[in-house]
């Protein structure tokens, strides 16, 4: 198969998978309607959280793909590899920092536009829980998926972006759903 046909073929497959997974994320969001009504202000942070999760995971997959192509990282998980450890730690840290930033920014927007809010503490609690959960799941999904895609002979640079950002939407919705019920139960 020529390189152009291969790129198009892999891209089409990645996009079909991405759109399918995106629809599942939308269904998950529809099931969160009760939590969105119970926790005022949450609707504002959902798009930012989904975008953040996709961007961070997509960047992590891209960095892994490059490291695989260059030979810095081997196509199997080796936690002794300093480059891999640094990427995992950086990805995790960035996810938590951005989650907290989204909580603060959501609170400021609620105040600025006189929207009802669940309060700064609950927003931060919600985002830390959702950020931790989604970070753990997405780091491992991204890591093992990128390695697998590379080992089977597909180009992670073509396939992983659409795939992992869509999977990140589903994982983020599930993690927000879990975090919202924890915040509701804690009831601060």
C-alpha positions, -999 to 999 in steps of 0.1 A, spaced: 0 0 0 14 34 -9 22 58 19 -6 82 9 -32 54 9 -19 42 42 -22 76 58 -57 81 44 -68 46 55 -54 50 90 -69 85 93 -104 73 82 -103 44 107 -92 68 134 -119 93 126 -147 66 125 -136 53 159 -134 89 172 -169 99 161 -184 66 174 -167 72 208 -178 108 208 -214 98 204 -210 76 235 -196 105 254 -227 125 245 -250 98 258 -230 97 290 -234 135 294 -272 131 289 -272 107 318 -255 133 340 -284 157 337 -294 151 374 -259 159 386 -257 189 364 -290 202 379 -280 193 415 -245 210 413 -249 245 400 -220 258 379 -210 223 368 -223 228 333 -198 256 328 -168 234 336 -178 203 316 -166 216 281 -133 229 296 -127 196 314 -133 176 283 -111 198 262 -83 197 288 -84 159 291 -83 155 254 -55 180 249 -33 165 277 -38 129 265 -33 138 229 -1 156 237 11 126 258 3 102 229 21 125 205 52 127 227 51 89 231 47 84 194 77 106 187 98 88 214 89 55 198 98 66 163 131 81 174 139 51 196 140 69 230 113 47 242 109 10 233 74 -3 223 68 -19 257 62 -3 290 94 2 310 90 23 340 128 25 344 130 47 313 136 82 325 119 98 294 88 77 300 87 85 337 91 122 330 63 122 305 40 103 328 47 126 358 44 158 336 11 146 322 -3 138 357 9 170 372 -5 191 343 -39 173 346 -42 182 383 -31 218 379 -55 224 350 -83 208 369 -79 232 398 -75 261 374 -108 251 357 -125 251 392 -113 286 400 -121 299 366 -156 284 367 -162 300 401 -151 334 388 -173 331 358 -203 322 380 -197 353 401 -191 376 370 -223 365 353 -244 360 385 -248 323 378 -257 300 407 -227 281 419 -220 252 442 -192 272 458 -155 273 453 -147 245 477 -171 221 460 -159 231 426 -123 225 436 -132 192 453 -152 181 422 -124 189 398 -96 173 420 -116 141 422 -125 140 385 -89 151 376 -73 124 397 -96 96 384 -94 107 348 -56 112 350 -50 77 363 -72 60 337 -61 81 307 -24 79 314 -25 42 314 -49 40 284 -28 64 264 5 46 273 -7 11 265 -27 21 235 2 40 219 25 11 225 1 -14 211 -7 8 180 30 11 173 37 -26 178 10 -37 153 25 -14 127 1 15 127 14 51 131 5 64 165 9 100 152 -21 93 128 -42 71 149 -38 82 186 -49 118 184 -85 113 173 -88 80 193 -74 91 226 -92 125 227 -125 108 221 -118 81 247 -108 109 270 -143 124 265 -159 92 276 -135 87 306 -139 124 316 -177 121 316 -176 90 337 -151 105 361 -171 137 364 -202 116 371 -184 97 399 -169 129 413 -203 147 412 -219 120 433 -191 120 458 -195 158 461 -233 154 465 -228 127 492 -202 148 510 -227 177 508 -204 205 518 
